[in-house]
Amino acid sequence: MNFFRGVMGGQAVGPQPSGAETIQKLCDRVASSTLLEDRRDAVRALKSLSKKYRMEVGTQAMDHLINILQTDRSDSEILGYALDTLYNIICNDEEEEQDAVTPLPVSGKHKNVSAPDENAQKQADDLGAQFTDTFIQEPEHVSLILSLLEEFDFHVRWPGVKLLTALLKNQCTQVQGVILVSPMGVSRLMDLLADSREVIRNDGLLLLQQLTKSNAAIQKIVAFENAFERLLDIITEEGSSDGGIVVEDCLLLLLNLLKNNSSNQNFFKEGSYIQRMKPWFEVGDDNSGWSAQKVTNLHLMLQLVRVMVSPVNSPGATASCQKSMYQCGLLQQLCTILMATGVPADILTETINTVSEVIRGSQVNQDYFASVNAPSNPPRPAIVVLLMSMVNERQPFVLRCAVLYCFQCFLYKNQKGQGEIVATLLPSTIDANSISAGQLLCGGLFSADSLSNWCAAVALAHALQDNLTQKEQLLRVQLATSLGKPPVSLLQQCTNILSQGSKVQTRVGLLMLLCTWISNCPIAVTHFLHNQENVPFLTAQISENLGEDERLVQGLCALLLGICIYHNDNSLENYTKDKLKQLIEKRIGKENFVEKLCFITKHELYSRAAQKPQPVFPSPEQMLFDHEFTKLVKDLEGVITKAVHKSSEEEKKEEEVKKTLEQHDNIVTQYKELIREQDAQIQELKEQVESMTSQNEQMQTTVTQQLSQIQQHKDQYNILKLKLGKENQSQVNGQGEGSQVNGLQTEELTQLREEVEELRKQQTLLQTQLSDKDALINSLKSEAAQTAEGSAGATENTELLKELEALRSQLQSQSSEINQLKTERQELVRRAEAGSSNAVPSSDSSIDTAKMAELESRLAAQTTETERLKEETKSLTASRADLEQQLASATSTVAILQTEKAKQQTDLQESKKEQDDLLMLLADQDQKIHSLKQRLKGLGETVEDEDDLDARDQTDDDDEEDEEED
């Protein structure tokens, strides 16, 4: 155990072994010992040597340590020693390396201790990267560390977190890939935030910071593991902006999750987490004595707000976040910080930048910002107070840049705000007792400070951006230069200062203002050219051979002169387009002019300014280009080059082409109107056809129902007829049976005969009533037959449907022809546009004329076809009216039939009742006759049947006839 004594600090006996030999023996001990205590002691000794002998421990013991992690999972102490040892050999932190670096000797002349050699530190970094590569060659090793993080024991979990963090620092991409494909890998790491031990939770934050760097997939997984909720809770628990380093770590992790990740940004907004940021920015009246940590925390919080509304985000997402920030009061809270006193300068600068991006392009937020007043006496608008800082040369440079950015964002897509700023410069709205934004801009524009000149010029240019009305209004501004002299226009004063040869920064700012002002505004071009000194000054500037700095001014002068050519309306005879181009050709040369113009886009500062809207410059001298101006140069460079190279003949041809295009546009506009009218008419006809079709279907349904009702009536009539026939038969049989009477006495027989005669009369009357009922039923049959004839209208409905189908086919053919006309019109417009860039030959004009004639003829044919369709629609409408009348008559007939049916059923019931009464009467009479027969038989009288009496009566009648013949 001598080597243990040497390692642990005991007295050594004999020669001391070298560090490599000791480490080799310890590694053998770890590999061969069967007792856990021996392996634990050996690993503890390796841990103590791992800082001093990093190379030896890393090369010899790494495999053994990994084997310990795999096999000795039951002993947390040896796991902790192994993880600490691996961390020591992989970590590259400077504080961890200080123990291994021996200070150089210090002479008497030098009191300071020398810093570690940079080469040694670089070698240490390379060593950590090499060991990391060795460790992650097997992805199972990283998965092994992840599984060990599930151990709750502090001595295992904390070294595991530190080791995984070191691996991510050295080889971030490879380790991220292994964790991403590991089952539940990210979820295990998210569980660290819920650990009750603050040391593990805080180191877990550092681990997640490294894990989420530049990996959108892991960022999304972490966000959907409820990271936002947990991090915001930790920030609140730690005291928000007044918290310590833990709040800073949480904010850095939030920035990693949200920056350039639209999915997480949308999840953050939809989860109502923006509202939870408002309490962060609550400041008191006394803002002095802020700690450095609070400044850092608040700076990161402002950056977090800016990430959500950054101009590089999609416009829809940015607008949604801006709306949420206004509704929850976050913008109002930021404006409070903006106007508060005692706020540190860097926080104030970042707050201005944050407010700028919250209001950029949002009309509601811009209107609110315009209404904010500073707590001064008298109150002044916040915009005026900020502009005062921008034109004050004693303010910090970064603060002045932030104010300029804020003013630009306030005017971005805000024509109302642009009008308010320009109105403060007009004579009718100037208030001598108060300072306005226009006065501050004019003061900065003509001050002795070149940076103020540039900022004021760019700010005023943004008040004119894409706003023709304000460009024309600004021409009315008059300036009083000195006592006794007449006022001059703002445009003239800008050119006067330009010609005086001031600093490059001032001239660049004024040239950008002039280019923005007269661009796309022929009236401003005319005012500029009206001054006889402007064009000679520009040509002189462009034609000279000057230094590198002056070449940029020459390029801007060329751009200004090119705008005068491109947007010239030829209202000034001395400065028409042709004369200006002749002047360029004689004094400058076309090639030289284009070369000076193209120098602008080749400038390094131009490329830097074109990247993002915020003006960020390392020094005031490099503040030369504005972001919006770079867009203007990009749009105008090509068209100005073409305009300068075009000859007068080409311009005449172009003018002719433009006139032809205008004529074509007018004709196409007329055709569009005709097509719109025809489309409307066709749509109306389609609607009429659809309504008629639906009505026809309804009529067919009604007719079908009526036919079914008539059939039901027929069936009921047949049933009633059968019933009446059976009842008549039974009545006849009953009467036959009641006529058999024999042996009646004379009086009784006479009485019986009278009663029988009376019954016969009643029977005759009943038969008469039955015949009337039969006649009524026959009439009902005839009316039903007539109603059935009305069903022939169904064939007419079928013919109407056929006509409707024909009309639909005609409408479809007409729609196809109209679509063909639209296609030919689009082809004509395309050819006309192509003709604007190249001269249009005369043959194409003749072809276009022929096309126009053909289009007119087709439109005339379409108009005739539309009139014919209208006539057919009218005839169909008349047919529909006839069908409606037939339907009404059929409906009335059905109503009459139903009434007659009800009446007949009532009569039938009455007839049945009368027949029942008659049958009862006949039954009584039969009973009486039968009883009388019995009585006559009892008296010994001969009783004759009714048939015998009828035969005798017939014989008597024959005898009388014979006597009469004799």
HUVENFEN-V171536 format. One record per pair of residues at least 12 apart in sequence whose C-alpha atoms are under 6 Angstrom apart, sorted by sequence separation. I is the first residue (numbers start at 1). J is the second residue. If there is no record, write none. Layout:
# HUVENFEN-V171536
I|J, I|J
This chain:
# HUVENFEN-V171536
30|42, 192|204, 235|247, 444|456, 477|489, 478|490, 542|554, 565|577, 425|438, 477|490, 541|554, 424|438, 613|627, 441|456, 26|42, 609|625, 65|82, 386|403, 610|627, 609|627, 231|250, 538|557, 606|625, 610|630, 58|89, 92|125, 27|61, 54|89, 339|374, 92|128, 322|358, 44|81, 40|78, 47|85, 90|128, 219|257, 525|564, 558|597, 240|280, 90|131, 129|170, 555|596, 158|200, 165|207, 555|597, 209|253, 366|410, 418|463, 515|560, 522|567, 543|588, 555|600, 471|517, 522|568, 52|100, 259|307, 306|354, 248|297, 353|402, 360|409, 349|399, 356|406, 361|412, 426|477, 242|294, 278|330, 361|413, 454|506, 457|509, 461|513, 241|294, 275|328, 356|409, 384|437, 391|444, 453|506, 457|510, 288|342, 287|342, 454|509, 241|297, 287|343, 450|506, 457|513, 241|298, 391|452, 80|155, 84|159, 91|166, 80|156, 83|159, 87|163, 562|640, 738|926, 743|933, 742|933, 741|933, 744|936, 743|936, 743|937, 743|941, 743|942, 744|943, 743|943, 742|943, 742|944, 741|944, 742|945, 741|945, 740|945, 741|946, 740|946, 739|946, 405|614
